[in-house]
Amino acid sequence: MTDWEAVIGIEIHVELQTKSKMFCGCAVDFTAEPNTMVCPVCLALPGALPVPNQEAIEGILRIGAAFDCELVEHSLFHRKNYFYPDLPKNYQISQYDIPLCINGHLDIDVDGEEVTIGITRVHMEEDTGKSVHGSETGRIHDADHSLLDFNRAGVPLVEIVSEPDIRSPEQARAYAAELQRVVRSLGVSDVRLEEGSMRFDANISVRPVGQEEFGTRAEVKNMNSLRSLHRASAYEIQRQIALLEGGGTVKQETRHWDEGSGTTAGMRSKEESEDYRYFQEPDLVPLRVDDEWRDRVAASLPELPASRRRRLADAGVERQAAATMVEAIDLAEMFDAAASLGADAKQVGNWLTGEVVAYLRRNEVELGDTALAPEHLHELGQMVEAGGLSSTAAKDVLGYVLAGEGAPGDVASAHDLTQISDEGALDAEVQKILAENPDVLERLRDGDMKPIGFLVGQVMKATRGKADPKVVSSLIRSKAQGG
Amino acid sequence: MPVEIDIAKVAKLARLALSEEELVGYGAQLVDILEHAERVGALPTDGVTPTSHPLPMTNAFRLDEVRPSLDRDEVLEQAPQRDGEFFRVPRILGES
């Protein structure tokens, strides 16, 4: 029996959220009526000339820098020539042999194990228009025609190509998810899979473990979620292994993932292999990214997910809480502000990702819509630490604070949630309970500590649950020992 | 060195339907052009900085500002075929 190893490389396309398109001033607006965001440049009318959007170049450089790429000093635009109705010019302006960003990497965490995935290149290009088929618009299905909307044609598109460093469906999903988090943290794209502002294709092959040489790969397309990337990769790996074990060979082809059946199928192959006849775009002058620009990009990067995850873990935040705060920048910012006031990192992390997140979901609001302030978390922590509040009551108080009832101290008093932990205040109650239970006290004095729980329970009952059980317990002990 | 070229393939990639006669004629012209390029390529260019554009400039950018788009009716009237708000084109073979 051969042991097989999967080899996966992923190409990810990300649409940048600029105000205007890549090479013209038409608005990037996906809510607009069809064919209203078009002009001579993006419709390829004769004589129209493209001019690159500087903000888009800034955006791709931020992406490249976030993946630790080399930002190439001299790079070029090329024309990628092919015929398709959604491509008005019959070529796509893209980059070929000298892209803007090369040789980067992304470190991913797969079930606690850190894996480094190389990033070959990140290049700038433009999106195509959209074909709308008759059946989708509610018209009678028309087999002879397609309808075209060019609002998306020319929207800035960044392609991120990984090295074939991915070895499992889990790694593939973790890579795409981390890449999505990184790009989102940069604020250059909303990276929404369901809306197509992030799309991926996977090149998948298998080889016997220990073999250097790659097997023949299939390119899998049409995966619209992280889950389908995982499922499609798993399916394709098994398909290729079964094929090879049955004495067959893998054909190099493009395969289409079908979400419904959970399988991939070969697409009708073209008569000849793709020949894009790339050549330099004569309408555009070369790009030059000098040291000053590179430094400016590096300085503009926010804290990236991996370093935030590490920083939170180092501060003592639990793994799951840290992962949640890496996803939600507003929670992380609230955490940082509370921690800077001196609040306990682990406790605040758990409150924010536990009670607070639950509250936000339940009420369908954002953190910014609530009254919670970093000072509240700090105060709440101090109350628990000082014994003025049980950890259970603290969660209730947090709920009232979120709802805007006031600061923790005031809320706790108003709802009668404060805990009595002052020995002097509890002494009388303890004395009373002991006097009512002389036989139990006698057993304690004989060294049988088992009934202590019963006595603590009696005190808790008498104080309607407000006594600090730890203080009560220690008071009873000291009295049993003759105090 | 004689340059060889598959003119039929070049024509097909460019979606040009050429007759046998045209294939021969254009094929010969294209070979001439490529041979000229080969001669230029043979020149000693050590010490000459490669250029990728005739203009000595880089980074001709525009600011990210929205400018008015065209009127849809005006645009669609230019199309060979329109269908309401859309351009209408023949469906491509192999498209799902």
Interface residues (C-beta under 8 A of the other chain):
Chain A: T18 K19 S20 C24 G25 C26 A27 E33 P34 N35 T36 M37 V38 C39 P40 L43 V51 P52 N53 Q54 E55 A56 I57 H74 L76 N81 F83 Y84 P85 S131 V132 D142 A143 D144 H145 S146 L147 L148 D149 F150 H256 M267 R268 K270 E272 D275 R277 Q280 P282 L284 V285 P286 L287 R288
Chain B: K9 L13 R15 S52 H53 L55 M57 T58 N59 A60 F61 R62 L63 D64 E65 V66 R67 P68 S69 L70 R72 V75 L76 Q81 D83 G84 E85 F86 F87 R88 V89 P90 R91 I92 G94 E95 S96
